[in-house]
Amino acid sequence: MTPNPAFFESLLIAAALGQLAVAALNLRLEAILGWKPHLETLPPLMREVFVVHKWFISITLVIFATLTLRFAGEIASGASSLGRWLAAAIGIFWAIRTVIQWCYYGRDNWRGKGRETAVHWILTLVYGGWTALYLFCAFR
């Protein structure tokens, strides 16, 4: 049985909308996580690097989302080598991010804390789902 490209196109559109949401939330990290007072105590260069990285991660996610929205049909069908390469690149990006969720962040940040544990697992499932979706579209 061949997978239905329309189904995967719908999943890709949902993933793109999710990436736009993550990009927007990323720009508000200081407020969401209460980091503003801590960032103000950093040396100016460290604070500036944080802000630049925050913006460039958000810009990258907006690019991924925009390309996915524009080319969801081509990515889902697997008919275009460019679509497969794009899906592979985005899938690898999210695979690395999923691994980072478990291997870089310390468990003390979430273990035993209800809300933080829930967010940790939600991010793992969402990022892992995006990994699986894009890589499936790239390599099927």
VMD Tcl script that builds the backbone (N, CA, C; Angstrom):
set m [mol new atoms 420]
animate dup $m
set s [atomselect $m all]
$s set {name element resname resid chain x y z} {
  {N N MET 1 A 0.843 -1.185 0.000}
  {CA C MET 1 A 0.000 0.000 0.000}
  {C C MET 1 A 0.889 1.248 0.000}
  {N N THR 2 A 0.651 2.132 -0.943}
  {CA C THR 2 A 1.425 3.355 -1.083}
  {C C THR 2 A 0.856 4.429 -0.167}
  {N N PRO 3 A 1.750 5.135 0.576}
  {CA C PRO 3 A 1.253 6.217 1.436}
  {C C PRO 3 A 0.583 7.308 0.604}
  {N N ASN 4 A -0.451 7.879 1.147}
  {CA C ASN 4 A -1.213 8.925 0.474}
  {C C ASN 4 A -0.470 10.261 0.593}
  {N N PRO 5 A 0.022 10.821 -0.538}
  {CA C PRO 5 A 0.731 12.101 -0.476}
  {C C PRO 5 A -0.106 13.235 0.122}
  {N N ALA 6 A -1.418 13.222 -0.086}
  {CA C ALA 6 A -2.270 14.296 0.464}
  {C C ALA 6 A -2.241 14.270 1.987}
  {N N PHE 7 A -2.187 13.078 2.576}
  {CA C PHE 7 A -2.093 12.959 4.030}
  {C C PHE 7 A -0.788 13.569 4.532}
  {N N PHE 8 A 0.320 13.245 3.855}
  {CA C PHE 8 A 1.616 13.785 4.275}
  {C C PHE 8 A 1.718 15.281 3.993}
  {N N GLU 9 A 1.067 15.739 2.949}
  {CA C GLU 9 A 1.025 17.174 2.684}
  {C C GLU 9 A 0.324 17.901 3.835}
  {N N SER 10 A -0.770 17.347 4.325}
  {CA C SER 10 A -1.468 17.936 5.482}
  {C C SER 10 A -0.589 17.943 6.719}
  {N N LEU 11 A 0.136 16.842 6.941}
  {CA C LEU 11 A 1.052 16.791 8.097}
  {C C LEU 11 A 2.172 17.813 7.948}
  {N N LEU 12 A 2.682 17.978 6.744}
  {CA C LEU 12 A 3.739 18.970 6.515}
  {C C LEU 12 A 3.237 20.392 6.754}
  {N N ILE 13 A 2.021 20.677 6.349}
  {CA C ILE 13 A 1.442 22.008 6.598}
  {C C ILE 13 A 1.296 22.235 8.103}
  {N N ALA 14 A 0.832 21.218 8.822}
  {CA C ALA 14 A 0.728 21.341 10.287}
  {C C ALA 14 A 2.106 21.543 10.907}
  {N N ALA 15 A 3.109 20.823 10.414}
  {CA C ALA 15 A 4.476 20.987 10.933}
  {C C ALA 15 A 4.986 22.399 10.661}
  {N N ALA 16 A 4.703 22.916 9.471}
  {CA C ALA 16 A 5.137 24.271 9.135}
  {C C ALA 16 A 4.491 25.302 10.058}
  {N N LEU 17 A 3.220 25.135 10.330}
  {CA C LEU 17 A 2.535 26.057 11.252}
  {C C LEU 17 A 3.122 25.933 12.659}
  {N N GLY 18 A 3.444 24.717 13.056}
  {CA C GLY 18 A 4.094 24.506 14.353}
  {C C GLY 18 A 5.456 25.179 14.416}
  {N N GLN 19 A 6.206 25.096 13.324}
  {CA C GLN 19 A 7.520 25.742 13.297}
  {C C GLN 19 A 7.391 27.260 13.375}
  {N N LEU 20 A 6.365 27.804 12.749}
  {CA C LEU 20 A 6.124 29.251 12.879}
  {C C LEU 20 A 5.814 29.617 14.329}
  {N N ALA 21 A 5.049 28.769 15.012}
  {CA C ALA 21 A 4.737 29.016 16.425}
  {C C ALA 21 A 6.001 28.954 17.279}
  {N N VAL 22 A 6.854 27.965 17.029}
  {CA C VAL 22 A 8.108 27.853 17.788}
  {C C VAL 22 A 8.986 29.072 17.518}
  {N N ALA 23 A 9.034 29.525 16.261}
  {CA C ALA 23 A 9.825 30.715 15.926}
  {C C ALA 23 A 9.333 31.931 16.705}
  {N N ALA 24 A 8.028 32.103 16.781}
  {CA C ALA 24 A 7.464 33.243 17.511}
  {C C ALA 24 A 7.733 33.119 19.010}
  {N N LEU 25 A 7.532 31.928 19.550}
  {CA C LEU 25 A 7.798 31.723 20.984}
  {C C LEU 25 A 9.262 31.933 21.314}
  {N N ASN 26 A 10.140 31.508 20.416}
  {CA C ASN 26 A 11.573 31.661 20.625}
  {C C ASN 26 A 11.966 33.124 20.813}
  {N N LEU 27 A 11.278 34.014 20.111}
  {CA C LEU 27 A 11.588 35.443 20.239}
  {C C LEU 27 A 11.157 36.005 21.591}
  {N N ARG 28 A 10.336 35.262 22.321}
  {CA C ARG 28 A 9.842 35.709 23.623}
  {C C ARG 28 A 10.430 34.890 24.777}
  {N N LEU 29 A 11.517 34.178 24.517}
  {CA C LEU 29 A 12.077 33.285 25.545}
  {C C LEU 29 A 12.378 33.994 26.859}
  {N N GLU 30 A 12.950 35.180 26.763}
  {CA C GLU 30 A 13.301 35.885 28.008}
  {C C GLU 30 A 12.076 36.093 28.885}
  {N N ALA 31 A 10.995 36.529 28.288}
  {CA C ALA 31 A 9.770 36.784 29.056}
  {C C ALA 31 A 9.134 35.476 29.521}
  {N N ILE 32 A 9.073 34.492 28.624}
  {CA C ILE 32 A 8.426 33.221 28.961}
  {C C ILE 32 A 9.143 32.521 30.109}
  {N N LEU 33 A 10.474 32.518 30.068}
  {CA C LEU 33 A 11.256 31.787 31.075}
  {C C LEU 33 A 11.772 32.675 32.206}
  {N N GLY 34 A 11.426 33.966 32.175}
  {CA C GLY 34 A 11.855 34.877 33.238}
  {C C GLY 34 A 13.358 35.121 33.246}
  {N N TRP 35 A 13.965 35.171 32.075}
  {CA C TRP 35 A 15.415 35.312 31.972}
  {C C TRP 35 A 15.896 36.754 31.903}
  {N N LYS 36 A 15.003 37.695 31.686}
  {CA C LYS 36 A 15.440 39.074 31.456}
  {C C LYS 36 A 16.397 39.592 32.545}
  {N N PRO 37 A 16.084 39.422 33.839}
  {CA C PRO 37 A 17.022 39.922 34.853}
  {C C PRO 37 A 18.388 39.232 34.792}
  {N N HIS 38 A 18.390 37.954 34.426}
  {CA C HIS 38 A 19.653 37.211 34.342}
  {C C HIS 38 A 20.478 37.673 33.140}
  {N N LEU 39 A 19.802 37.930 32.026}
  {CA C LEU 39 A 20.522 38.384 30.835}
  {C C LEU 39 A 21.135 39.765 31.035}
  {N N GLU 40 A 20.470 40.594 31.821}
  {CA C GLU 40 A 20.992 41.938 32.063}
  {C C GLU 40 A 22.294 41.915 32.855}
  {N N THR 41 A 22.568 40.817 33.572}
  {CA C THR 41 A 23.804 40.723 34.347}
  {C C THR 41 A 24.964 40.174 33.524}
  {N N LEU 42 A 24.692 39.670 32.317}
  {CA C LEU 42 A 25.754 39.130 31.474}
  {C C LEU 42 A 26.590 40.258 30.879}
  {N N PRO 43 A 27.842 39.959 30.547}
  {CA C PRO 43 A 28.636 40.948 29.804}
  {C C PRO 43 A 27.933 41.255 28.475}
  {N N PRO 44 A 28.084 42.467 27.958}
  {CA C PRO 44 A 27.370 42.867 26.748}
  {C C PRO 44 A 27.544 41.894 25.574}
  {N N LEU 45 A 28.743 41.394 25.334}
  {CA C LEU 45 A 28.955 40.503 24.193}
  {C C LEU 45 A 28.150 39.214 24.340}
  {N N MET 46 A 28.116 38.623 25.528}
  {CA C MET 46 A 27.342 37.392 25.732}
  {C C MET 46 A 25.850 37.644 25.517}
  {N N ARG 47 A 25.375 38.762 26.021}
  {CA C ARG 47 A 23.965 39.130 25.847}
  {C C ARG 47 A 23.659 39.330 24.367}
  {N N GLU 48 A 24.550 39.998 23.647}
  {CA C GLU 48 A 24.350 40.244 22.220}
  {C C GLU 48 A 24.371 38.942 21.415}
  {N N VAL 49 A 25.282 38.020 21.769}
  {CA C VAL 49 A 25.334 36.726 21.088}
  {C C VAL 49 A 24.025 35.967 21.316}
  {N N PHE 50 A 23.510 35.994 22.533}
  {CA C PHE 50 A 22.235 35.334 22.822}
  {C C PHE 50 A 21.128 35.887 21.935}
  {N N VAL 51 A 21.045 37.202 21.832}
  {CA C VAL 51 A 19.985 37.835 21.043}
  {C C VAL 51 A 20.139 37.492 19.556}
  {N N VAL 52 A 21.364 37.558 19.044}
  {CA C VAL 52 A 21.596 37.233 17.633}
  {C C VAL 52 A 21.224 35.780 17.360}
  {N N HIS 53 A 21.639 34.861 18.217}
  {CA C HIS 53 A 21.306 33.443 18.021}
  {C C HIS 53 A 19.796 33.221 18.095}
  {N N LYS 54 A 19.160 33.886 19.024}
  {CA C LYS 54 A 17.698 33.771 19.148}
  {C C LYS 54 A 17.020 34.188 17.847}
  {N N TRP 55 A 17.437 35.306 17.287}
  {CA C TRP 55 A 16.846 35.791 16.041}
  {C C TRP 55 A 17.155 34.858 14.877}
  {N N PHE 56 A 18.385 34.372 14.793}
  {CA C PHE 56 A 18.725 33.528 13.656}
  {C C PHE 56 A 18.072 32.155 13.736}
  {N N ILE 57 A 17.863 31.624 14.919}
  {CA C ILE 57 A 17.098 30.380 15.039}
  {C C ILE 57 A 15.664 30.626 14.576}
  {N N SER 58 A 15.076 31.725 14.992}
  {CA C SER 58 A 13.709 32.042 14.568}
  {C C SER 58 A 13.632 32.254 13.060}
  {N N ILE 59 A 14.595 32.947 12.493}
  {CA C ILE 59 A 14.614 33.160 11.044}
  {C C ILE 59 A 14.735 31.823 10.316}
  {N N THR 60 A 15.596 30.945 10.805}
  {CA C THR 60 A 15.756 29.613 10.201}
  {C C THR 60 A 14.432 28.857 10.228}
  {N N LEU 61 A 13.736 28.891 11.357}
  {CA C LEU 61 A 12.454 28.189 11.452}
  {C C LEU 61 A 11.403 28.795 10.536}
  {N N VAL 62 A 11.416 30.115 10.381}
  {CA C VAL 62 A 10.480 30.762 9.452}
  {C C VAL 62 A 10.799 30.334 8.013}
  {N N ILE 63 A 12.077 30.234 7.677}
  {CA C ILE 63 A 12.458 29.769 6.338}
  {C C ILE 63 A 11.988 28.332 6.128}
  {N N PHE 64 A 12.248 27.444 7.104}
  {CA C PHE 64 A 11.790 26.058 6.996}
  {C C PHE 64 A 10.275 26.011 6.803}
  {N N ALA 65 A 9.569 26.770 7.611}
  {CA C ALA 65 A 8.107 26.757 7.542}
  {C C ALA 65 A 7.606 27.296 6.203}
  {N N THR 66 A 8.182 28.389 5.751}
  {CA C THR 66 A 7.762 28.999 4.491}
  {C C THR 66 A 8.018 28.055 3.317}
  {N N LEU 67 A 9.199 27.452 3.281}
  {CA C LEU 67 A 9.506 26.504 2.209}
  {C C LEU 67 A 8.581 25.294 2.269}
  {N N THR 68 A 8.305 24.830 3.476}
  {CA C THR 68 A 7.400 23.689 3.624}
  {C C THR 68 A 5.996 24.046 3.158}
  {N N LEU 69 A 5.498 25.210 3.561}
  {CA C LEU 69 A 4.163 25.618 3.125}
  {C C LEU 69 A 4.091 25.746 1.602}
  {N N ARG 70 A 5.109 26.339 1.015}
  {CA C ARG 70 A 5.114 26.556 -0.440}
  {C C ARG 70 A 5.249 25.248 -1.220}
  {N N PHE 71 A 6.052 24.316 -0.699}
  {CA C PHE 71 A 6.373 23.108 -1.453}
  {C C PHE 71 A 5.892 21.834 -0.766}
  {N N ALA 72 A 4.870 21.930 0.070}
  {CA C ALA 72 A 4.379 20.755 0.806}
  {C C ALA 72 A 3.993 19.625 -0.134}
  {N N GLY 73 A 3.333 19.948 -1.222}
  {CA C GLY 73 A 2.921 18.916 -2.180}
  {C C GLY 73 A 4.107 18.194 -2.790}
  {N N GLU 74 A 5.111 18.954 -3.209}
  {CA C GLU 74 A 6.307 18.357 -3.807}
  {C C GLU 74 A 7.080 17.519 -2.795}
  {N N ILE 75 A 7.180 18.028 -1.551}
  {CA C ILE 75 A 7.887 17.274 -0.508}
  {C C ILE 75 A 7.131 15.989 -0.201}
  {N N ALA 76 A 5.816 16.080 -0.092}
  {CA C ALA 76 A 4.997 14.909 0.260}
  {C C ALA 76 A 5.025 13.845 -0.826}
  {N N SER 77 A 5.067 14.269 -2.078}
  {CA C SER 77 A 5.037 13.291 -3.175}
  {C C SER 77 A 6.384 12.611 -3.372}
  {N N GLY 78 A 7.452 13.263 -2.955}
  {CA C GLY 78 A 8.786 12.698 -3.151}
  {C C GLY 78 A 9.235 12.714 -4.596}
  {N N ALA 79 A 8.520 13.425 -5.450}
  {CA C ALA 79 A 8.818 13.417 -6.882}
  {C C ALA 79 A 10.012 14.296 -7.252}
  {N N SER 80 A 10.330 15.254 -6.418}
  {CA C SER 80 A 11.397 16.213 -6.723}
  {C C SER 80 A 12.628 15.919 -5.875}
  {N N SER 81 A 13.793 15.885 -6.512}
  {CA C SER 81 A 15.013 15.676 -5.732}
  {C C SER 81 A 15.266 16.866 -4.806}
  {N N LEU 82 A 14.925 18.069 -5.249}
  {CA C LEU 82 A 15.079 19.235 -4.382}
  {C C LEU 82 A 14.178 19.107 -3.152}
  {N N GLY 83 A 12.946 18.669 -3.353}
  {CA C GLY 83 A 12.037 18.459 -2.223}
  {C C GLY 83 A 12.559 17.414 -1.256}
  {N N ARG 84 A 13.138 16.341 -1.787}
  {CA C ARG 84 A 13.702 15.303 -0.912}
  {C C ARG 84 A 14.911 15.824 -0.144}
  {N N TRP 85 A 15.764 16.598 -0.817}
  {CA C TRP 85 A 16.924 17.180 -0.136}
  {C C TRP 85 A 16.489 18.172 0.945}
  {N N LEU 86 A 15.507 18.980 0.622}
  {CA C LEU 86 A 14.989 19.934 1.602}
  {C C LEU 86 A 14.413 19.193 2.808}
  {N N ALA 87 A 13.618 18.167 2.541}
  {CA C ALA 87 A 13.042 17.378 3.631}
  {C C ALA 87 A 14.137 16.726 4.465}
  {N N ALA 88 A 15.177 16.214 3.814}
  {CA C ALA 88 A 16.281 15.593 4.550}
  {C C ALA 88 A 16.986 16.614 5.440}
  {N N ALA 89 A 17.246 17.797 4.900}
  {CA C ALA 89 A 17.931 18.836 5.682}
  {C C ALA 89 A 17.115 19.248 6.899}
  {N N ILE 90 A 15.824 19.485 6.689}
  {CA C ILE 90 A 14.968 19.885 7.808}
  {C C ILE 90 A 14.828 18.727 8.795}
  {N N GLY 91 A 14.703 17.514 8.299}
  {CA C GLY 91 A 14.610 16.346 9.173}
  {C C GLY 91 A 15.854 16.158 10.015}
  {N N ILE 92 A 17.014 16.352 9.425}
  {CA C ILE 92 A 18.277 16.231 10.182}
  {C C ILE 92 A 18.367 17.328 11.240}
  {N N PHE 93 A 17.965 18.537 10.870}
  {CA C PHE 93 A 17.935 19.637 11.838}
  {C C PHE 93 A 17.108 19.228 13.066}
  {N N TRP 94 A 15.877 18.721 12.841}
  {CA C TRP 94 A 14.998 18.365 13.954}
  {C C TRP 94 A 15.486 17.110 14.674}
  {N N ALA 95 A 16.167 16.221 13.977}
  {CA C ALA 95 A 16.745 15.047 14.650}
  {C C ALA 95 A 17.814 15.484 15.646}
  {N N ILE 96 A 18.671 16.394 15.215}
  {CA C ILE 96 A 19.710 16.906 16.116}
  {C C ILE 96 A 19.070 17.627 17.296}
  {N N ARG 97 A 18.033 18.407 17.034}
  {CA C ARG 97 A 17.358 19.132 18.118}
  {C C ARG 97 A 16.702 18.168 19.098}
  {N N THR 98 A 16.156 17.067 18.592}
  {CA C THR 98 A 15.543 16.067 19.470}
  {C C THR 98 A 16.601 15.420 20.359}
  {N N VAL 99 A 17.744 15.087 19.798}
  {CA C VAL 99 A 18.842 14.495 20.589}
  {C C VAL 99 A 19.322 15.484 21.640}
  {N N ILE 100 A 19.451 16.744 21.255}
  {CA C ILE 100 A 19.884 17.784 22.209}
  {C C ILE 100 A 18.913 17.865 23.384}
  {N N GLN 101 A 17.624 17.678 23.117}
  {CA C GLN 101 A 16.613 17.735 24.177}
  {C C GLN 101 A 16.959 16.768 25.310}
  {N N TRP 102 A 17.563 15.639 24.978}
  {CA C TRP 102 A 17.885 14.617 25.983}
  {C C TRP 102 A 19.346 14.600 26.396}
  {N N CYS 103 A 20.252 14.928 25.489}
  {CA C CYS 103 A 21.679 14.731 25.764}
  {C C CYS 103 A 22.420 15.985 26.210}
  {N N TYR 104 A 21.871 17.145 25.966}
  {CA C TYR 104 A 22.569 18.359 26.366}
  {C C TYR 104 A 21.954 18.997 27.605}
  {N N TYR 105 A 20.648 19.186 27.589}
  {CA C TYR 105 A 19.997 19.808 28.736}
  {C C TYR 105 A 20.081 18.882 29.938}
  {N N GLY 106 A 20.457 19.429 31.090}
  {CA C GLY 106 A 20.552 18.633 32.304}
  {C C GLY 106 A 19.184 18.180 32.794}
  {N N ARG 107 A 19.135 16.984 33.296}
  {CA C ARG 107 A 17.870 16.436 33.803}
  {C C ARG 107 A 17.349 17.209 35.013}
  {N N ASP 108 A 18.227 17.879 35.708}
  {CA C ASP 108 A 17.790 18.677 36.857}
  {C C ASP 108 A 16.861 19.814 36.433}
  {N N ASN 109 A 16.899 20.176 35.160}
  {CA C ASN 109 A 16.033 21.246 34.653}
  {C C ASN 109 A 14.571 20.835 34.588}
  {N N TRP 110 A 14.293 19.526 34.548}
  {CA C TRP 110 A 12.907 19.094 34.386}
  {C C TRP 110 A 12.500 17.962 35.314}
  {N N ARG 111 A 13.398 17.090 35.682}
  {CA C ARG 111 A 13.025 15.926 36.479}
  {C C ARG 111 A 12.432 16.348 37.826}
  {N N GLY 112 A 11.273 15.781 38.143}
  {CA C GLY 112 A 10.601 16.070 39.402}
  {C C GLY 112 A 9.803 17.364 39.400}
  {N N LYS 113 A 9.759 18.042 38.271}
  {CA C LYS 113 A 9.017 19.296 38.136}
  {C C LYS 113 A 7.924 19.057 37.105}
  {N N GLY 114 A 6.687 19.084 37.540}
  {CA C GLY 114 A 5.558 18.708 36.688}
  {C C GLY 114 A 5.469 19.448 35.376}
  {N N ARG 115 A 5.422 20.759 35.440}
  {CA C ARG 115 A 5.272 21.553 34.216}
  {C C ARG 115 A 6.476 21.385 33.300}
  {N N GLU 116 A 7.672 21.445 33.870}
  {CA C GLU 116 A 8.885 21.330 33.078}
  {C C GLU 116 A 9.010 19.941 32.447}
  {N N THR 117 A 8.602 18.897 33.190}
  {CA C THR 117 A 8.626 17.541 32.642}
  {C C THR 117 A 7.653 17.428 31.479}
  {N N ALA 118 A 6.464 17.999 31.637}
  {CA C ALA 118 A 5.473 17.971 30.555}
  {C C ALA 118 A 6.015 18.679 29.313}
  {N N VAL 119 A 6.607 19.848 29.488}
  {CA C VAL 119 A 7.163 20.595 28.354}
  {C C VAL 119 A 8.295 19.794 27.710}
  {N N HIS 120 A 9.150 19.195 28.528}
  {CA C HIS 120 A 10.257 18.384 28.020}
  {C C HIS 120 A 9.729 17.266 27.118}
  {N N TRP 121 A 8.713 16.555 27.573}
  {CA C TRP 121 A 8.157 15.447 26.792}
  {C C TRP 121 A 7.398 15.944 25.567}
  {N N ILE 122 A 6.675 17.026 25.702}
  {CA C ILE 122 A 5.961 17.587 24.548}
  {C C ILE 122 A 6.955 17.986 23.460}
  {N N LEU 123 A 8.027 18.681 23.851}
  {CA C LEU 123 A 9.040 19.075 22.869}
  {C C LEU 123 A 9.697 17.855 22.242}
  {N N THR 124 A 9.989 16.841 23.044}
  {CA C THR 124 A 10.577 15.615 22.504}
  {C C THR 124 A 9.659 14.991 21.462}
  {N N LEU 125 A 8.374 14.893 21.774}
  {CA C LEU 125 A 7.426 14.278 20.847}
  {C C LEU 125 A 7.207 15.124 19.593}
  {N N VAL 126 A 7.100 16.428 19.766}
  {CA C VAL 126 A 6.897 17.308 18.614}
  {C C VAL 126 A 8.126 17.302 17.720}
  {N N TYR 127 A 9.306 17.539 18.293}
  {CA C TYR 127 A 10.528 17.572 17.487}
  {C C TYR 127 A 10.802 16.202 16.867}
  {N N GLY 128 A 10.571 15.147 17.623}
  {CA C GLY 128 A 10.739 13.799 17.089}
  {C C GLY 128 A 9.746 13.497 15.979}
  {N N GLY 129 A 8.523 13.975 16.132}
  {CA C GLY 129 A 7.515 13.803 15.085}
  {C C GLY 129 A 7.899 14.524 13.812}
  {N N TRP 130 A 8.395 15.758 13.954}
  {CA C TRP 130 A 8.837 16.498 12.776}
  {C C TRP 130 A 10.021 15.789 12.117}
  {N N THR 131 A 10.924 15.252 12.925}
  {CA C THR 131 A 12.050 14.481 12.390}
  {C C THR 131 A 11.535 13.328 11.544}
  {N N ALA 132 A 10.645 12.529 12.123}
  {CA C ALA 132 A 10.122 11.354 11.417}
  {C C ALA 132 A 9.399 11.757 10.133}
  {N N LEU 133 A 8.587 12.789 10.194}
  {CA C LEU 133 A 7.822 13.228 9.029}
  {C C LEU 133 A 8.742 13.657 7.892}
  {N N TYR 134 A 9.663 14.562 8.184}
  {CA C TYR 134 A 10.538 15.070 7.123}
  {C C TYR 134 A 11.454 13.968 6.588}
  {N N LEU 135 A 12.010 13.159 7.474}
  {CA C LEU 135 A 12.891 12.086 6.998}
  {C C LEU 135 A 12.131 11.028 6.211}
  {N N PHE 136 A 10.899 10.746 6.608}
  {CA C PHE 136 A 10.087 9.817 5.822}
  {C C PHE 136 A 9.886 10.367 4.417}
  {N N CYS 137 A 9.538 11.643 4.336}
  {CA C CYS 137 A 9.319 12.258 3.017}
  {C C CYS 137 A 10.604 12.286 2.194}
  {N N ALA 138 A 11.735 12.409 2.857}
  {CA C ALA 138 A 13.008 12.467 2.146}
  {C C ALA 138 A 13.461 11.109 1.625}
  {N N PHE 139 A 13.215 10.051 2.407}
  {CA C PHE 139 A 13.852 8.776 2.101}
  {C C PHE 139 A 12.900 7.641 1.747}
  {N N ARG 140 A 11.651 7.935 1.538}
  {CA C ARG 140 A 10.735 6.824 1.219}
  {C C ARG 140 A 10.927 6.318 -0.186}
}
mol reanalyze $m
mol bondsrecalc $m
mol representation Tube
mol addrep $m
